[in-house]
Amino acid sequence: MKENLILIAYIISAILFIIGIKRLGKVDTARQGNFLSAVGMLIAIIATLFMMDAIPLEWVITGIAIGAIIGAVSATKVAMTAMPEMVAIFNGFGGGASALVASAEFLKIHGGSAANYDTTTLITIMLSVIIGSLTFTGSFIAWGKLQGKISGQPITYPGQNMVNGLILVGMVIFGYLAVTNMSGFVAETTDINMLWFPIVIAIGLILGILSVLPIGGADMPVVISLLNSYSGIAAAMTGFVLHNHALIVSGCLVGASGLFLTNIMCKGMNRSLGNVLFSAFGKVDKSVVQKTTTGITVKEMSPDNAAFTMQAAESVIIVPGYGMAVAQAQHEVRKLSDELEKIGVDVKFAVHPVAGRMPGHMNVLLAEANISYDKLFDMDEINDDFAGTDVALIIGANDVVNPAARHDESSPIYGMPILNVDQAKTTFVLKRSMNPGFAGIGNELFGYDNNYMVFGDAKATVSQFVETLKQ
Amino acid sequence: MELIILLFIAVLATFAGGELIGKVPPQLHTPLMSGSNAISGITIVGALIAVGASGNDRLLAIVGFCAIVFGTINVVGGYLVTDRMLKMFKKK
């Protein structure tokens, strides 16, 4: 009876998760969807506590209290610009938790107190531990890369693929050893040699580090989304270990939706997932950089003159990029948009699917600055409009407006769909200096006849625009 | 037999998860990723079970305790940060 009640509670929470994810996909219902999903989580937790015969209250309450305080404080304190890193960290903890739960189950088998120790249980424990621990370290490396604590450049060394291959082989061998006993077969027994298990955990942790390090900072959104999918899979594996329906359903939901989201992101860059993960994209090839940066002469314009040009324009399309996020310029950009509209200029925002460090990163920042989302347009919606636009104002975006993606086959971003800013009558590029973008590629747009560079900190430059327009 | 049923559930949930994504406007991709990340914190349920079944085993209790802390960070942080992002999506 009790068992069935709990299963019914799990079904309700699964329904709430599904409706929640569905509603998260529409602007009007998104917040409600997130709330429903949180209610589902609460129901699952309460049902689980209800199921337990003896609740070790001191452990449970202290654990939840510590976790809730850390989670709540970091979620409310984090700056909107650092949102992607924050999600990466939360995700890492989720993966880590799954690995720990599976480890606890393994310890139980060793101690002889486990309910299940058949072949499937042992295999899923290994998978959960490995995927969970690689999600843990991988997420922290992604965080470090976005924070700039670790070089955003892809880190590669000779023989890298071979080392990773050896680690994979090692993972299989040690994973096998950890769940077998002397007779050589996968154990259906509690007689397990504990020596190998820590090695499997270590391999998982190392694999997380080594697989994210060679990926360029510009690809971190894809990595975070993929790691999100992994933590779902780890949770589902843990569900198989514990024969827990709630874990399996929710884990699979997240695992699958995460993979789909990852795929959407890869499509936005016109690349395959394999290419993102294994090609060390954006590694600066010295010869290419020299080729593209020599011979480009750029024209500079003062902020005042750029503001006057926009004042005289009929339409302005603003193209935000990661530079806007770094400079925290979104509020100034809102003021600029307001000022321009006051004098009758038509203002739109063009958001490239991979602008910033996460899909939708720019939308979140612009929404934070109270820019109405019906002014934001996707690449497909707005790309034909550039040709009839007077000014395209590019704030801290680089690779997503680089025309080399269209025609230069030697460029690493060749084939990526870009915003057609070069078709606007005039383009202004707000940039700190002539350094190449996050992907480390020179941008030929800067040398175009209709382009002007406005050098300086994006926030300072945009507020200069606002001052000039107000006069 | 039970394993097959679990597998059955897993396959259905996987397809459901895939179908849920697809017609999502790009501005919601980050909140969606963050929101589904919070759901993966469901592993806290496993952590509770681990602690509940730890008996007198200190090591088990400690491992389970860490899992509860990690899982709660994922759940509480995940939902709050998603809500904070979504709060900003409103028409003027």
Boltz contact constraints between the chains, C-beta under 6 A:
constraints:
  - contact:
      token1: [A, 17]
      token2: [B, 39]
      max_distance: 6.0
  - contact:
      token1: [A, 21]
      token2: [B, 20]
      max_distance: 6.0
  - contact:
      token1: [A, 22]
      token2: [B, 20]
      max_distance: 6.0
  - contact:
      token1: [A, 24]
      token2: [B, 32]
      max_distance: 6.0
  - contact:
      token1: [A, 24]
      token2: [B, 35]
      max_distance: 6.0
  - contact:
      token1: [A, 25]
      token2: [B, 24]
      max_distance: 6.0
  - contact:
      token1: [A, 27]
      token2: [B, 89]
      max_distance: 6.0
  - contact:
      token1: [A, 30]
      token2: [B, 28]
      max_distance: 6.0
  - contact:
      token1: [A, 30]
      token2: [B, 86]
      max_distance: 6.0
  - contact:
      token1: [A, 31]
      token2: [B, 86]
      max_distance: 6.0
  - contact:
      token1: [A, 34]
      token2: [B, 35]
      max_distance: 6.0
  - contact:
      token1: [A, 34]
      token2: [B, 82]
      max_distance: 6.0
  - contact:
      token1: [A, 34]
      token2: [B, 83]
      max_distance: 6.0
  - contact:
      token1: [A, 37]
      token2: [B, 39]
      max_distance: 6.0
  - contact:
      token1: [A, 38]
      token2: [B, 79]
      max_distance: 6.0
  - contact:
      token1: [A, 41]
      token2: [B, 75]
      max_distance: 6.0
  - contact:
      token1: [A, 44]
      token2: [B, 45]
      max_distance: 6.0
  - contact:
      token1: [A, 48]
      token2: [B, 45]
      max_distance: 6.0
  - contact:
      token1: [A, 48]
      token2: [B, 48]
      max_distance: 6.0
  - contact:
      token1: [A, 52]
      token2: [B, 52]
      max_distance: 6.0
  - contact:
      token1: [A, 56]
      token2: [B, 51]
      max_distance: 6.0
  - contact:
      token1: [A, 59]
      token2: [B, 51]
      max_distance: 6.0
  - contact:
      token1: [A, 59]
      token2: [B, 61]
      max_distance: 6.0
  - contact:
      token1: [A, 59]
      token2: [B, 65]
      max_distance: 6.0
  - contact:
      token1: [A, 63]
      token2: [B, 65]
      max_distance: 6.0
  - contact:
      token1: [A, 63]
      token2: [B, 68]
      max_distance: 6.0
  - contact:
      token1: [A, 63]
      token2: [B, 69]
      max_distance: 6.0
  - contact:
      token1: [A, 64]
      token2: [B, 72]
      max_distance: 6.0
  - contact:
      token1: [A, 66]
      token2: [B, 69]
      max_distance: 6.0
  - contact:
      token1: [A, 67]
      token2: [B, 69]
      max_distance: 6.0
  - contact:
      token1: [A, 67]
      token2: [B, 72]
      max_distance: 6.0
  - contact:
      token1: [A, 67]
      token2: [B, 73]
      max_distance: 6.0
  - contact:
      token1: [A, 68]
      token2: [B, 72]
      max_distance: 6.0
  - contact:
      token1: [A, 68]
      token2: [B, 76]
      max_distance: 6.0
  - contact:
      token1: [A, 70]
      token2: [B, 73]
      max_distance: 6.0
  - contact:
      token1: [A, 71]
      token2: [B, 73]
      max_distance: 6.0
  - contact:
      token1: [A, 71]
      token2: [B, 76]
      max_distance: 6.0
  - contact:
      token1: [A, 71]
      token2: [B, 77]
      max_distance: 6.0
  - contact:
      token1: [A, 72]
      token2: [B, 76]
      max_distance: 6.0
  - contact:
      token1: [A, 72]
      token2: [B, 80]
      max_distance: 6.0
  - contact:
      token1: [A, 74]
      token2: [B, 77]
      max_distance: 6.0
  - contact:
      token1: [A, 75]
      token2: [B, 77]
      max_distance: 6.0
  - contact:
      token1: [A, 75]
      token2: [B, 80]
      max_distance: 6.0
  - contact:
      token1: [A, 75]
      token2: [B, 81]
      max_distance: 6.0
  - contact:
      token1: [A, 86]
      token2: [B, 81]
      max_distance: 6.0
  - contact:
      token1: [A, 87]
      token2: [B, 34]
      max_distance: 6.0
  - contact:
      token1: [A, 87]
      token2: [B, 37]
      max_distance: 6.0
  - contact:
      token1: [A, 90]
      token2: [B, 37]
      max_distance: 6.0
  - contact:
      token1: [A, 90]
      token2: [B, 74]
      max_distance: 6.0
  - contact:
      token1: [A, 90]
      token2: [B, 77]
      max_distance: 6.0
  - contact:
      token1: [A, 90]
      token2: [B, 78]
      max_distance: 6.0
  - contact:
      token1: [A, 91]
      token2: [B, 37]
      max_distance: 6.0
  - contact:
      token1: [A, 93]
      token2: [B, 70]
      max_distance: 6.0
  - contact:
      token1: [A, 93]
      token2: [B, 73]
      max_distance: 6.0
  - contact:
      token1: [A, 93]
      token2: [B, 74]
      max_distance: 6.0
  - contact:
      token1: [A, 94]
      token2: [B, 40]
      max_distance: 6.0
  - contact:
      token1: [A, 94]
      token2: [B, 41]
      max_distance: 6.0
  - contact:
      token1: [A, 94]
      token2: [B, 74]
      max_distance: 6.0
  - contact:
      token1: [A, 96]
      token2: [B, 70]
      max_distance: 6.0
  - contact:
      token1: [A, 97]
      token2: [B, 43]
      max_distance: 6.0
  - contact:
      token1: [A, 97]
      token2: [B, 47]
      max_distance: 6.0
  - contact:
      token1: [A, 97]
      token2: [B, 67]
      max_distance: 6.0
  - contact:
      token1: [A, 97]
      token2: [B, 70]
      max_distance: 6.0
  - contact:
      token1: [A, 97]
      token2: [B, 71]
      max_distance: 6.0
  - contact:
      token1: [A, 98]
      token2: [B, 43]
      max_distance: 6.0
  - contact:
      token1: [A, 100]
      token2: [B, 63]
      max_distance: 6.0
  - contact:
      token1: [A, 100]
      token2: [B, 66]
      max_distance: 6.0
  - contact:
      token1: [A, 100]
      token2: [B, 67]
      max_distance: 6.0
  - contact:
      token1: [A, 101]
      token2: [B, 46]
      max_distance: 6.0
  - contact:
      token1: [A, 101]
      token2: [B, 47]
      max_distance: 6.0
  - contact:
      token1: [A, 101]
      token2: [B, 50]
      max_distance: 6.0
  - contact:
      token1: [A, 101]
      token2: [B, 67]
      max_distance: 6.0
  - contact:
      token1: [A, 103]
      token2: [B, 63]
      max_distance: 6.0
  - contact:
      token1: [A, 104]
      token2: [B, 50]
      max_distance: 6.0
  - contact:
      token1: [A, 104]
      token2: [B, 60]
      max_distance: 6.0
  - contact:
      token1: [A, 104]
      token2: [B, 63]
      max_distance: 6.0
  - contact:
      token1: [A, 104]
      token2: [B, 64]
      max_distance: 6.0
  - contact:
      token1: [A, 107]
      token2: [B, 60]
      max_distance: 6.0
  - contact:
      token1: [A, 120]
      token2: [B, 3]
      max_distance: 6.0
  - contact:
      token1: [A, 225]
      token2: [B, 33]
      max_distance: 6.0
  - contact:
      token1: [A, 228]
      token2: [B, 33]
      max_distance: 6.0
  - contact:
      token1: [A, 228]
      token2: [B, 37]
      max_distance: 6.0
  - contact:
      token1: [A, 231]
      token2: [B, 40]
      max_distance: 6.0
  - contact:
      token1: [A, 232]
      token2: [B, 40]
      max_distance: 6.0
  - contact:
      token1: [A, 235]
      token2: [B, 40]
      max_distance: 6.0
  - contact:
      token1: [A, 235]
      token2: [B, 42]
      max_distance: 6.0
  - contact:
      token1: [A, 235]
      token2: [B, 43]
      max_distance: 6.0
  - contact:
      token1: [A, 238]
      token2: [B, 43]
      max_distance: 6.0
  - contact:
      token1: [A, 238]
      token2: [B, 46]
      max_distance: 6.0
  - contact:
      token1: [A, 242]
      token2: [B, 46]
      max_distance: 6.0
  - contact:
      token1: [A, 242]
      token2: [B, 49]
      max_distance: 6.0
  - contact:
      token1: [A, 246]
      token2: [B, 45]
      max_distance: 6.0
  - contact:
      token1: [A, 247]
      token2: [B, 42]
      max_distance: 6.0
  - contact:
      token1: [A, 247]
      token2: [B, 45]
      max_distance: 6.0
  - contact:
      token1: [A, 247]
      token2: [B, 46]
      max_distance: 6.0
  - contact:
      token1: [A, 248]
      token2: [B, 6]
      max_distance: 6.0
  - contact:
      token1: [A, 248]
      token2: [B, 9]
      max_distance: 6.0
  - contact:
      token1: [A, 248]
      token2: [B, 10]
      max_distance: 6.0
  - contact:
      token1: [A, 249]
      token2: [B, 13]
      max_distance: 6.0
  - contact:
      token1: [A, 250]
      token2: [B, 39]
      max_distance: 6.0
  - contact:
      token1: [A, 250]
      token2: [B, 42]
      max_distance: 6.0
  - contact:
      token1: [A, 252]
      token2: [B, 10]
      max_distance: 6.0
  - contact:
      token1: [A, 252]
      token2: [B, 13]
      max_distance: 6.0
  - contact:
      token1: [A, 252]
      token2: [B, 14]
      max_distance: 6.0
  - contact:
      token1: [A, 253]
      token2: [B, 13]
      max_distance: 6.0
  - contact:
      token1: [A, 253]
      token2: [B, 17]
      max_distance: 6.0
  - contact:
      token1: [A, 254]
      token2: [B, 36]
      max_distance: 6.0
  - contact:
      token1: [A, 254]
      token2: [B, 39]
      max_distance: 6.0
  - contact:
      token1: [A, 254]
      token2: [B, 40]
      max_distance: 6.0
  - contact:
      token1: [A, 256]
      token2: [B, 14]
      max_distance: 6.0
  - contact:
      token1: [A, 256]
      token2: [B, 17]
      max_distance: 6.0
  - contact:
      token1: [A, 256]
      token2: [B, 18]
      max_distance: 6.0
  - contact:
      token1: [A, 257]
      token2: [B, 17]
      max_distance: 6.0
  - contact:
      token1: [A, 257]
      token2: [B, 20]
      max_distance: 6.0
  - contact:
      token1: [A, 257]
      token2: [B, 21]
      max_distance: 6.0
  - contact:
      token1: [A, 257]
      token2: [B, 36]
      max_distance: 6.0
  - contact:
      token1: [A, 260]
      token2: [B, 18]
      max_distance: 6.0
  - contact:
      token1: [A, 260]
      token2: [B, 21]
      max_distance: 6.0
  - contact:
      token1: [A, 261]
      token2: [B, 21]
      max_distance: 6.0
  - contact:
      token1: [A, 261]
      token2: [B, 33]
      max_distance: 6.0
  - contact:
      token1: [A, 353]
      token2: [B, 26]
      max_distance: 6.0
  - contact:
      token1: [A, 358]
      token2: [B, 30]
      max_distance: 6.0
  - contact:
      token1: [A, 359]
      token2: [B, 26]
      max_distance: 6.0
  - contact:
      token1: [A, 359]
      token2: [B, 29]
      max_distance: 6.0
  - contact:
      token1: [A, 360]
      token2: [B, 26]
      max_distance: 6.0
  - contact:
      token1: [A, 360]
      token2: [B, 27]
      max_distance: 6.0
  - contact:
      token1: [A, 360]
      token2: [B, 29]
      max_distance: 6.0
  - contact:
      token1: [A, 360]
      token2: [B, 30]
      max_distance: 6.0
  - contact:
      token1: [A, 361]
      token2: [B, 30]
      max_distance: 6.0
  - contact:
      token1: [A, 363]
      token2: [B, 27]
      max_distance: 6.0
  - contact:
      token1: [A, 364]
      token2: [B, 30]
      max_distance: 6.0
  - contact:
      token1: [A, 364]
      token2: [B, 85]
      max_distance: 6.0
  - contact:
      token1: [A, 367]
      token2: [B, 88]
      max_distance: 6.0
  - contact:
      token1: [A, 367]
      token2: [B, 89]
      max_distance: 6.0
  - contact:
      token1: [A, 368]
      token2: [B, 88]
      max_distance: 6.0
  - contact:
      token1: [A, 372]
      token2: [B, 91]
      max_distance: 6.0
  - contact:
      token1: [A, 372]
      token2: [B, 92]
      max_distance: 6.0
  - contact:
      token1: [A, 378]
      token2: [B, 26]
      max_distance: 6.0
